[in-house]
Amino acid sequence: MQLLKDKIRNEAKIIDNRIIKVDNFLNHQLDITLFNEIGKEFKRRFAGKEITKIVTIETSGIAIASIVAQYFDNVPVVFAKKHAGLNMNQDVFEAKVYSYTKEQEYSIKISKEFLRPNDKVLIIDDFLASGSALMGLINLLSQSSVEISGAGIVIEKTFQEGRKRILEKGIQLESLAIIDSIKDGQVIFK
Amino acid sequence: MQLLKDKIRNEAKIIDNRIIKVDNFLNHQLDITLFNEIGKEFKRRFAGKEITKIVTIETSGIAIASIVAQYFDNVPVVFAKKHAGLNMNQDVFEAKVYSYTKEQEYSIKISKEFLRPNDKVLIIDDFLASGSALMGLINLLSQSSVEISGAGIVIEKTFQEGRKRILEKGIQLESLAIIDSIKDGQVIFK
């Protein structure tokens, strides 16, 4: 997706030739116009797939998933909670995820009532790198009876082997910008 | 806003005649069709106001703010972070908030680069109860040079005195459903 690649080239901050910060449009300030283009592109890539629900992970996936849902007949969005409050229903599906940016393990939870047996789920998330968050979410969904129709990722960093782990599960994986490597502070796309 | 009140009456779970859980459409599963109607309503209530940015707070405000932004010429959304990662810029505006649902104090942060001197900010959030989160956000914004054009809240619980604290600041406050009290497990709107 050219618009997204241009945004990354022009606005991402590269730290230590390793970390890509896209706070300017994806993770802190949100570019709603871009998110709408992302929604159109995911609709194109998952055309013909039946989708009854979009599932994402707190926090950065929520805004994207919500805009994307508008291109899939406004299906409900459910986000896996990382920081469940005292009032959260205890009847949940749960999985463990290791965060490399926070250097700690955490649990993600979804109330069972929001994953129905006939649901066809499209997973949406902002980043795929180690694949840890996405694999955690897939593990969580596998405890329910939903069908996973696909996974749509905004930015994938292939050099961290996340893709392989997802494809082995037989899930259609679509990433809108795939970063092959970072050299001298420059992003090189696949 | 009738549609919202109906949703609350029909789908909210009332706990101890005190806590209103709207996980079904606002805080865990997200009703994107409803959010679009919320966007239209906020546009109507803040008609004529100049808005260059929408600011909200992690987590539940993010999806609503993103959909609402579409009714304000797709202005950027910035969310105050509760759970900043290791990579977050250290050059931030910061304020303290006490959470009654998590029973602890936390910091909210926004990178200074995303609050510009000429910004006219519309604050959007899901709940107004004690007013603690909203007052924290207003304090944070007051450290920058932005102008606060208004605050749009989806559900207000007036019995917790949040409104008074905001109005004293001279900020236009619009809540789409105002809950006067809860009796015998039933919500009574103002």
Interface residues (C-beta under 8 A of the other chain):
Chain A: I15 I19 K21 D23 H28 Q29 L30 D31 I32 T33 F35 N36 E58 T59 I62 A63 A65 S66 I67 A69 Q70 N74 V75 P76 V77 V78 F79 K81 K82 H83 G85 L86 N87 M88 N89 S99 T101 K102 E103 I110 S111 F114
Chain B: I15 I19 K21 D23 N24 H28 Q29 L30 D31 I32 T33 F35 N36 E58 T59 I62 A63 A65 S66 I67 A69 Q70 N74 V75 P76 V77 V78 F79 K81 K82 H83 G85 L86 N87 M88 N89 S99 T101 K102 E103 I110 S111 F114
